[in-house]
């Protein structure tokens, strides 16, 4: 094993994941509401600022990083071979890329050229995704394989018939990878780094700095304006990977028993990490302004620092003070994050397919904000019901 980690599920991590998903559903829904305050909106790409909305995506990246050490060490504890572990990592990455690819292209679908409406194509895509990545409990494994094969066949069919653009000439292709795809690339790079440094906290910290240095190098004129400009295409992935590594490092601080950080030692290490992130973000801000759209170092570091602070509070409440009953509401989403992530889209396209529309009043101002909050809560209750029906997605 690379690290000696605390065994079992970590309730504070699950709670952090569930809270992040709840906030994500809220901000995604409120984004379509007019007349809302600026602090509830994404900052524009040319602005040097961020809101809490701009921290949701990096929070997902951060939580991925917190989970990586547990996932890799768990598989090693089950005597996975080196190549079996790499295949598992690649399979998860591929799943995230495929989901991201389909989701990004959905909005560009040309119904006439494709031969079906956008809503129907999207619903079939999500049905295929659920069939492929659902965790089945059949005693006969071949039944599970049949469901997965049917889902894969459906996804391939939808990819083949897809036509996008105004003239219907564009095929299914990565304009960009979408949120899930970006998480997939960052997850892949972080897993490689974690294994290369053998889970050493110092090595992880060094690689965070390397990711930042790569971004800075890729944006230098002698790289940006040369035949090596293609290096700049990976600068965003480097920043996203750095956020994942920040989550990974915090997880090692809290849960790697080999480090044996407890009490004041843990507090000083986590506080020091928080201060380093904030100071680095402040120092880099004049050169690289805060921007989620452009995935700048200052945005990533401020976001990671926010995640460190939030998780430290959750850990203190849940794992130290044992005040955890309130987390039961978030557990279904925390345990089934992928289904919770795609569920609002499924509901959205189902309403379109059925020709149903929400009242105009929930599209503006305070009523829209209240509805967005209620909608997010309803999605978590819906996931809880789907969990009881054994619909649980796992890449």
N, C-alpha and C positions, 0 to 999 in steps of 0.2 A: 504493500500500500504506500501511496505517496505521502498522505497525511493521516494522523490518528484523530479522526473527527468524532464529535459527539454523535451517538447513535440515535436512530429514529427521526421522525419528522420534527422540525423545529417550528413550534406554534407561532413564534414571533415573525418568522419568515413567511409563513402561510398568511398571517394577518396582514403583513406588509403587502403581499401580493394581492390579497383580496381588496384591501383599501385602494390600492393603485388601480385595479380594474374598475371598481365603483366610480372613482374619479374620472377614469378614461371614458366610461359610458356617458357620464354627465357632460364632460367637456365636448365630446363628439356630438352629442345631441344639441347642446346649447350653442354650438357653432353655427347652426342653421337658424338661430333666433336673432331677429333684428332688435336694435335698440338696447343692447346690453353694455355694461361698463367695459372699458378697455382692459381692465385687469382680468376679465373673463375670456379674453380673446388672445389668440396667438399674436406675438409681436411680428411685424412685417420683416421681411428679409433684410431690408436696408436700415432697420432701426438698431440702435445699440442698447437693447434692453430685453428683458424676458419677464414673463408672468408665470404664475403657478401652472398654467396650462402647458407651458413649454418644458416643464419638468416631468410630465407624465411619460413621454417616450423614453427619456433616459432612466426613469425609475424602473421601467420594464427591463432595460439593459442591465441596470444595477442588480436587480433581483435575479436575472439570469446568471450573473457572475456569482452571486451568493450561493446559488444552487449547484454550480459546476463542480466544486470540490466534493460535495456529497454524492453527486451522480457518478463521477469517475471513480471515487474510492469505493462506492457501493458495488460497481461492476467488477472492480479488481478483487474485492472481497469474495465475489462469487466465482473467482478463478477465471474470469474472462481473459483470453489471450490478448496480446498486443493488437493483432489484426482484427479480432472480433470487436475490441473496443473502438478501433478506428472506423470500422464499418458502422457501428452504432452512431458515432458522432456524425459521419457523413450522411447517414440515412436521416437523422434529425435535421441536419442542415438542408438536405434536399427537400424534405417535407415543408420546411419554412419557406424556401425559395419558390416551390410550386404554388403554395397557398398565396404568397405575395404576388406572384406573377398573374394568377387568375384574378385576384382582387383588384390589382392595378388596372387591368384591361377591361374590367366589367363596365366601367363608366363610358368607355369609348366604343362599345359594341354597336354595330350597325344592324338593326333588327331585320331589315329587308334582305341584306346580303347574307346574314347568318341563317335566316329562315325561322327565327323564333324571337320573341320579345326579350329585352334585356332582363326583365324580372324572372321569366321562366328559365333563361340560361343561368342566371345567378343562383336560383333555387336548386336547379339540377347540379350545379357545381358544388354547392354546400352539401347536398345530399351525397354526392360522390365522395367529398372529403370526409364526411362522417362515417361512411361505409369503410373507407380505407383506414382511418386512424382511430376508429372506436376500439375500446378495450373490451373484447368479447370474453364471455365466461362459459362458453360451451365446453362440455367434456370432450367432445370429438373435435379435434383441432381442424379437421378438414372443412367443417361448417364455417369456421371463422375465415379460413382461406377463401372459401367461396364468396363470402360477403366482401372481403377485401378485393378480390379479383373483379367482382361486379363493379365496385366503386372505382377501381383503376380503369376499367374499360369505359365507364361513363366519363371520367375525366379526359381520357384520350379522345373520345368521340367529341366532346365539347371543344377541346383544343383544335381538332381538325376542322370543325365546321365554323369556328369563330372567324368573323370578319369585322374589322373595325375601321374607324375613320369616316369622313363624310362620303367618300366614294366607295367605301366597303372593300378597299384593296389591301388593307393591312391585316396581317395575320397576328396570332398571339405571340407577342414579343415583349421583352423587358424594356419599356420606356424608362422605368426605374423599378426597383424591386419591392416597393411598398414597405410598410412598417415591419411586417413579418419577415420579409426578405432581408431587410437591413439587420434585423435581430439575428437572422440565420448566419449571415456573413460574420458578424461580430462574435457570435457563439463559436463558430468554427475556428476563427483566429485565436480566441481566448483559450479554447480547449488545447490547441496546439502549443500555445505559450505555456499553459499550466503544466503540460507534460514535459516540455523542454526544460523548465526550471525545477521540475520535480516537486512542485507545490511549495517551494521555498518562498516565504513572505518577502524576503529581500529581493528575490528574482522577480516576483510579481510587481513590486514597487518600481524596480528598475525598468521593466517593460512598459509601465504606464508612462514614464519619462520618454522612453524610446518612441512610443506612439505619438506623443506630442512633438518630439523632434522630427519625426517623419512628416507630420503635417507641415511644420515650419519649413522643412527642406523642399517639400513638393510645391510650396507656394513662392519659392525664390525665383526671380526672373530667369536665372540661368538654367533652371529646370522647367519652369512654366512655359517659357517661350522657345524651348529647344525641341529636338527630336524625342526627348524623354518626357514630354509633357503628359504622356499617358500615366506616369507615376501619380500625377495629381488626381486621377480618377479614384485612387484608393485612399486619398487623404481623409475623406469622410468616414470610410470604414475604419481607419486607424483611430479616429476620435471616438467612434462608437465602441470600438474594442477597448479603448482606454477606460470608458465608463464601466464596461463589463468587468475589467480587471480591478477597478476600484471596489466593486461589489464583492469580487472574489477575495481581495485583500481584507476587507472588513469581516467577511465570513471566517477567514483564518484567524483573525484577531480574537473573535468571540468564541469560536468552536474548535479550533485545532488544539487538542490536548497536549500535543508536543510543545507548543509555545507556552502553555501553562500561564496564560494571562488571566489573573483574577483580581478582584477588588481594585485597589488603587493603581496597580500595574495596568490593568485593562483600561481604566478611566484615562490614565495619562497617555496610553498608546492611541486610543481612539480620539481623544482630544487633540493630540499632536497631529494625527492624520487629517482631522477636520481643518485645523489651522493651516497646514501645508497646502491643502486643496484651495482654501479661500485666498491665501497669499499668492499662490501661483496664478489663480484666476485673475486677481487684481493686477498682477504684474504683466500678464499677457493681454489684458483688455485693451491697452492703448494700441497695440499692434494688430490684434485680432478681436474686433468688437464682438459683443455678445450676440449670437445669432443661431437659433435652432435651424433655420432654413439652410444656412451655409455650414452647419456642424462645426462651429469654431471651438478652439480649446477653452476659451473663457466660459462659454456656455456649458460645455461638458463638465468643467471643474466646479463651477458654481452648482450645477445640478447634482453632481456626485456629493458635494459637501452637504447639500440639502437632504439627500438620501441618508447620509451618515447620521445626521442629526435626528431625522425621523425614526430611523431604525433603532438608534440608541434609546430613544424615549420608549418605543414599543418593547424593546428588550427589558428595560427596567420595569415597566408595568407588568408585562406578561411573565417573564422568566425569573425576575428577581422578586417582585412583590406578589406574584401569582394572581394578579387581577386579570383574569382571562375569560370570564363568562361572556363578556360583551363581544368577544371575537367569534362566537358561534355563528353570528350572522354572516361573517365573511368567509367562513371555512369552506362552504360549497364552491364558491368562486375560486378560492385559493387552491383547492384541490383539483379543480377542473378548469384551469385558466384559458386553454385554447377554445373550448366550447363557449365559455363566457365572452371571449373576445369576438367571436364571429356571430354570436346570437343576435345582437342588435341589427346587424346587416340582414340576417335571415328574416327577422320580423319586418324590417323596412321593405325588403323586396316582396315579402308575402302580402303586405298591405297594398303595394302597387299592383301586384298580380290580381288581387281580389277587387281592385278598384275602390279601395277605402281611403278616406282622407281624414286627417285630424282637423279639428276646428281651427279657423284662422287665428283665434285669440291666443293659442298656445305657440304661435310663431313670432310673438313680439313681447319685449319687455319682461316685467315681473311674472306674468302668467307663464311665459315661455321658460323662465328660469325655474319656477316651481315645478312645471311639468317635467323638465329635464331631470330634476332631482328625483321626482316620483318615478319616472321611467327607469332611471338607473337602479332604484331599489326593486322595482318590479322585475327587472332582468335577473337580479340575484335570486329572487324567489323562484323565478322560472328555472334557473339553473339547478336550484335545490330539487325541484320536482323532476327534472331530467336526470339528475344523479340517481334518484330513487328508481328510475326506469332503466338504470344501467347504461345510460348514454354518457360515456366519459372518454374524451379524446386524449390520446397520448402519442407524441411523435417518437 
